């Protein structure tokens, strides 16, 4: 299996705390098992192969899982989007997004307008910084 740097639970909790401190909201975990599911799902493997076929799908998985599982009391959309960007940075992939594009992506995932991980992964592939 390819060596990939994943986020752990403590890092995701820190991201949420940071987002709440920066932009407001209520601190805290609403459901720890949903948080664990959101984080560990991206790392799933079977037979020596990751279930998420590429790093862009893994990043999209962080966003979807955190936003849709709603493990925090507040800031789930912000946390999901920031975690997927951090995950890509950890793995030396930088995306170029405008702030409003990220906001719209978080809303689209939360409201099920962005219906699947593959479409979000395709957006990430198009937004790679090639500088």
C-alpha positions in Angstrom: 0.0 0.0 0.0 1.1 3.5 -0.7 2.4 5.5 2.3 -0.3 8.0 3.1 -0.4 10.4 6.1 -3.9 10.4 7.6 -5.4 12.7 10.2 -6.1 11.2 13.6 -9.0 11.9 15.9 -7.0 14.4 18.0 -6.1 16.4 14.9 -9.6 16.6 13.7 -10.8 17.7 17.1 -8.1 20.5 17.1 -9.3 21.6 13.7 -12.9 21.9 15.0 -11.7 23.8 18.1 -9.8 26.2 15.8 -12.7 26.8 13.5 -15.0 27.5 16.5 -12.4 29.9 18.0 -12.0 31.7 14.6 -15.6 31.9 13.5 -17.8 31.2 16.5 -20.1 28.4 17.5 -20.4 25.9 20.3 -17.4 23.7 21.3 -17.7 20.0 21.8 -18.2 16.6 20.3 -21.8 15.6 19.8 -21.1 11.9 19.1 -17.6 10.4 19.5 -18.5 7.2 17.6 -19.6 9.2 14.6 -16.4 11.2 14.7 -14.3 7.9 14.9 -16.4 6.5 12.0 -15.8 9.7 9.9 -12.0 9.7 10.5 -11.3 5.9 10.3 -13.5 5.3 7.2 -11.0 7.1 5.0 -8.2 4.8 6.2 -10.2 1.6 5.5 -8.4 -1.2 3.5 -9.0 -4.7 2.5 -6.5 -7.2 1.1 -3.7 -4.6 1.2 -5.6 -2.0 -0.8 -7.3 1.1 0.4 -11.1 1.2 -0.2 -10.9 4.8 -1.3 -9.1 4.3 -4.7 -7.0 7.5 -4.7 -5.9 10.4 -2.5 -8.5 12.8 -4.0 -11.3 10.4 -3.0 -9.8 10.1 0.5 -9.8 13.9 0.8 -13.4 14.0 -0.4 -14.1 11.2 2.2 -12.9 13.4 5.0 -15.2 16.3 3.9 -18.3 14.0 3.3 -17.9 11.9 6.4 -17.4 14.8 8.8 -20.1 17.0 7.3 -22.7 14.2 6.9 -21.9 12.4 10.2 -22.2 15.7 12.1 -20.0 14.5 15.0 -19.4 18.0 16.5 -22.0 20.3 18.1 -21.0 23.0 15.7 -18.7 23.7 12.8 -19.0 20.4 11.0 -18.9 21.9 7.5 -15.9 24.1 8.2 -14.1 21.2 9.9 -14.8 18.8 7.1 -13.5 21.1 4.4 -10.4 22.2 6.4 -9.6 18.5 7.3 -9.7 17.5 3.6 -7.3 20.4 2.7 -4.9 19.5 5.6 -5.0 15.9 4.5 -3.9 16.9 1.0 -1.2 19.2 2.3 0.1 16.4 4.5 0.4 14.4 1.3 2.1 17.2 -0.6 -0.9 18.2 -2.7 -2.0 21.8 -2.8 -5.3 22.9 -4.1 -6.2 26.4 -5.4 -9.7 27.4 -4.3 -11.4 30.7 -3.8 -12.9 31.1 -0.3 -16.5 31.2 -1.7 -15.9 28.0 -3.6 -15.0 26.1 -0.4 -18.0 27.6 1.3 -20.3 26.4 -1.5 -18.7 23.0 -1.5 -19.4 22.6 2.2 -23.0 23.7 1.7 -23.4 21.4 -1.3 -22.2 18.4 0.7 -24.4 19.2 3.7 -27.6 19.7 1.6 -26.8 16.6 -0.6 -26.6 18.8 -3.7 -23.1 17.3 -4.2 -24.3 13.8 -4.3 -21.1 11.7 -4.2 -17.5 11.5 -3.2 -16.3 10.9 -6.8 -17.7 14.2 -8.1 -15.9 16.0 -5.2 -12.7 14.1 -5.9 -12.9 15.2 -9.5 -13.2 18.8 -8.4 -10.1 18.4 -6.3 -8.2 17.0 -9.2 -9.0 20.0 -11.3 -8.0 22.4 -8.5 -4.4 21.1 -8.0 -1.8 23.8 -7.9 0.7 23.1 -10.6 3.1 25.9 -9.8 
